[in-house]
Amino acid sequence: MKTDFDPAAMGGRSFYRLLTSVVVPRPIAWVSTVSSDGVDNLAPHSFFTIASVNPPVVSFTSVGEKDSLRNIRETGEFVISLAPENLFEAINATGTGFAAGISEFDAAGIDREPSSTVRPPRVAGSPVALECRLHEIHPVGDCFVVYGEITCAAVQADTLDGESHPRIDKLRPLSRLGLNEWGTIGEVRDIKRIPADEWPGHYRGA
């Protein structure tokens, strides 16, 4: 037996808590930007995914008007660093609502490194950085979906298996769950997709 929840009756904030507890795990976009005044910003956003393969576009959602969103509007650039398990406390610290003139890099003691194609810095301790130029910002209700075309993907060499395949056991990404809960990769299971022509009876659909 299931319990039905009405989003309209619950109200936005209450349903948000339910929604983020069932849409799990969510990868974290650790977004660095630079304001028009030159202040570096760094914040975790857990509504994050790939939007396009060719061209390579990723997207994250800003829940409301936040510094990341304002800076991207002003400069058209941002970097998404992978949120690794060993930087758990630092990632959580950058979710603090500091004033716009305060850099989370400095407040949380996080080391920067220069990017190759955009102005915002990368997180030096993260094994992956996706440098992005703004593709578009799409408002949806009280949120804003930010699309960025990747101009450079920087991956730490010792995480690669061969030339271009990053190993999940080396990346050790964190994910967001409900409330104050976070997830690690845990057990990793490997299974290949079955091609239609190998399916029993060679099923090809109607």
Secondary structure as a PSIPRED ss2 file (coil, helix, strand):
# PSIPRED VFORMAT (PSIPRED V4.0)

   1 M C   1.000  0.000  0.000
   2 K C   1.000  0.000  0.000
   3 T C   1.000  0.000  0.000
   4 D C   1.000  0.000  0.000
   5 F C   1.000  0.000  0.000
   6 D C   1.000  0.000  0.000
   7 P H   0.000  1.000  0.000
   8 A H   0.000  1.000  0.000
   9 A H   0.000  1.000  0.000
  10 M H   0.000  1.000  0.000
  11 G C   1.000  0.000  0.000
  12 G H   0.000  1.000  0.000
  13 R H   0.000  1.000  0.000
  14 S H   0.000  1.000  0.000
  15 F H   0.000  1.000  0.000
  16 Y H   0.000  1.000  0.000
  17 R H   0.000  1.000  0.000
  18 L H   0.000  1.000  0.000
  19 L H   0.000  1.000  0.000
  20 T H   0.000  1.000  0.000
  21 S H   0.000  1.000  0.000
  22 V H   0.000  1.000  0.000
  23 V C   1.000  0.000  0.000
  24 V C   1.000  0.000  0.000
  25 P C   1.000  0.000  0.000
  26 R E   0.000  0.000  1.000
  27 P E   0.000  0.000  1.000
  28 I C   1.000  0.000  0.000
  29 A E   0.000  0.000  1.000
  30 W E   0.000  0.000  1.000
  31 V E   0.000  0.000  1.000
  32 S E   0.000  0.000  1.000
  33 T E   0.000  0.000  1.000
  34 V E   0.000  0.000  1.000
  35 S C   1.000  0.000  0.000
  36 S C   1.000  0.000  0.000
  37 D C   1.000  0.000  0.000
  38 G C   1.000  0.000  0.000
  39 V C   1.000  0.000  0.000
  40 D E   0.000  0.000  1.000
  41 N E   0.000  0.000  1.000
  42 L E   0.000  0.000  1.000
  43 A E   0.000  0.000  1.000
  44 P E   0.000  0.000  1.000
  45 H E   0.000  0.000  1.000
  46 S C   1.000  0.000  0.000
  47 F C   1.000  0.000  0.000
  48 F E   0.000  0.000  1.000
  49 T E   0.000  0.000  1.000
  50 I E   0.000  0.000  1.000
  51 A E   0.000  0.000  1.000
  52 S E   0.000  0.000  1.000
  53 V C   1.000  0.000  0.000
  54 N C   1.000  0.000  0.000
  55 P C   1.000  0.000  0.000
  56 P C   1.000  0.000  0.000
  57 V E   0.000  0.000  1.000
  58 V E   0.000  0.000  1.000
  59 S E   0.000  0.000  1.000
  60 F E   0.000  0.000  1.000
  61 T E   0.000  0.000  1.000
  62 S E   0.000  0.000  1.000
  63 V E   0.000  0.000  1.000
  64 G C   1.000  0.000  0.000
  65 E C   1.000  0.000  0.000
  66 K C   1.000  0.000  0.000
  67 D H   0.000  1.000  0.000
  68 S H   0.000  1.000  0.000
  69 L H   0.000  1.000  0.000
  70 R H   0.000  1.000  0.000
  71 N H   0.000  1.000  0.000
  72 I H   0.000  1.000  0.000
  73 R H   0.000  1.000  0.000
  74 E H   0.000  1.000  0.000
  75 T H   0.000  1.000  0.000
  76 G C   1.000  0.000  0.000
  77 E E   0.000  0.000  1.000
  78 F E   0.000  0.000  1.000
  79 V E   0.000  0.000  1.000
  80 I E   0.000  0.000  1.000
  81 S E   0.000  0.000  1.000
  82 L E   0.000  0.000  1.000
  83 A C   1.000  0.000  0.000
  84 P E   0.000  0.000  1.000
  85 E H   0.000  1.000  0.000
  86 N H   0.000  1.000  0.000
  87 L H   0.000  1.000  0.000
  88 F H   0.000  1.000  0.000
  89 E H   0.000  1.000  0.000
  90 A H   0.000  1.000  0.000
  91 I H   0.000  1.000  0.000
  92 N H   0.000  1.000  0.000
  93 A H   0.000  1.000  0.000
  94 T C   1.000  0.000  0.000
  95 G C   1.000  0.000  0.000
  96 T C   1.000  0.000  0.000
  97 G C   1.000  0.000  0.000
  98 F C   1.000  0.000  0.000
  99 A C   1.000  0.000  0.000
 100 A C   1.000  0.000  0.000
 101 G C   1.000  0.000  0.000
 102 I C   1.000  0.000  0.000
 103 S C   1.000  0.000  0.000
 104 E H   0.000  1.000  0.000
 105 F H   0.000  1.000  0.000
 106 D H   0.000  1.000  0.000
 107 A H   0.000  1.000  0.000
 108 A C   1.000  0.000  0.000
 109 G C   1.000  0.000  0.000
 110 I C   1.000  0.000  0.000
 111 D C   1.000  0.000  0.000
 112 R E   0.000  0.000  1.000
 113 E E   0.000  0.000  1.000
 114 P C   1.000  0.000  0.000
 115 S C   1.000  0.000  0.000
 116 S C   1.000  0.000  0.000
 117 T C   1.000  0.000  0.000
 118 V C   1.000  0.000  0.000
 119 R C   1.000  0.000  0.000
 120 P C   1.000  0.000  0.000
 121 P C   1.000  0.000  0.000
 122 R E   0.000  0.000  1.000
 123 V E   0.000  0.000  1.000
 124 A C   1.000  0.000  0.000
 125 G C   1.000  0.000  0.000
 126 S C   1.000  0.000  0.000
 127 P C   1.000  0.000  0.000
 128 V E   0.000  0.000  1.000
 129 A E   0.000  0.000  1.000
 130 L E   0.000  0.000  1.000
 131 E E   0.000  0.000  1.000
 132 C E   0.000  0.000  1.000
 133 R E   0.000  0.000  1.000
 134 L E   0.000  0.000  1.000
 135 H E   0.000  0.000  1.000
 136 E E   0.000  0.000  1.000
 137 I E   0.000  0.000  1.000
 138 H E   0.000  0.000  1.000
 139 P E   0.000  0.000  1.000
 140 V E   0.000  0.000  1.000
 141 G C   1.000  0.000  0.000
 142 D C   1.000  0.000  0.000
 143 C E   0.000  0.000  1.000
 144 F E   0.000  0.000  1.000
 145 V E   0.000  0.000  1.000
 146 V E   0.000  0.000  1.000
 147 Y E   0.000  0.000  1.000
 148 G E   0.000  0.000  1.000
 149 E E   0.000  0.000  1.000
 150 I E   0.000  0.000  1.000
 151 T E   0.000  0.000  1.000
 152 C E   0.000  0.000  1.000
 153 A E   0.000  0.000  1.000
 154 A E   0.000  0.000  1.000
 155 V E   0.000  0.000  1.000
 156 Q C   1.000  0.000  0.000
 157 A H   0.000  1.000  0.000
 158 D H   0.000  1.000  0.000
 159 T H   0.000  1.000  0.000
 160 L E   0.000  0.000  1.000
 161 D C   1.000  0.000  0.000
 162 G C   1.000  0.000  0.000
 163 E C   1.000  0.000  0.000
 164 S C   1.000  0.000  0.000
 165 H C   1.000  0.000  0.000
 166 P E   0.000  0.000  1.000
 167 R C   1.000  0.000  0.000
 168 I H   0.000  1.000  0.000
 169 D H   0.000  1.000  0.000
 170 K H   0.000  1.000  0.000
 171 L H   0.000  1.000  0.000
 172 R C   1.000  0.000  0.000
 173 P E   0.000  0.000  1.000
 174 L C   1.000  0.000  0.000
 175 S E   0.000  0.000  1.000
 176 R E   0.000  0.000  1.000
 177 L C   1.000  0.000  0.000
 178 G C   1.000  0.000  0.000
 179 L C   1.000  0.000  0.000
 180 N C   1.000  0.000  0.000
 181 E C   1.000  0.000  0.000
 182 W E   0.000  0.000  1.000
 183 G E   0.000  0.000  1.000
 184 T C   1.000  0.000  0.000
 185 I C   1.000  0.000  0.000
 186 G C   1.000  0.000  0.000
 187 E C   1.000  0.000  0.000
 188 V C   1.000  0.000  0.000
 189 R C   1.000  0.000  0.000
 190 D C   1.000  0.000  0.000
 191 I C   1.000  0.000  0.000
 192 K C   1.000  0.000  0.000
 193 R C   1.000  0.000  0.000
 194 I C   1.000  0.000  0.000
 195 P C   1.000  0.000  0.000
 196 A H   0.000  1.000  0.000
 197 D H   0.000  1.000  0.000
 198 E H   0.000  1.000  0.000
 199 W C   1.000  0.000  0.000
 200 P C   1.000  0.000  0.000
 201 G C   1.000  0.000  0.000
 202 H C   1.000  0.000  0.000
 203 Y C   1.000  0.000  0.000
 204 R C   1.000  0.000  0.000
 205 G C   1.000  0.000  0.000
 206 A C   1.000  0.000  0.000
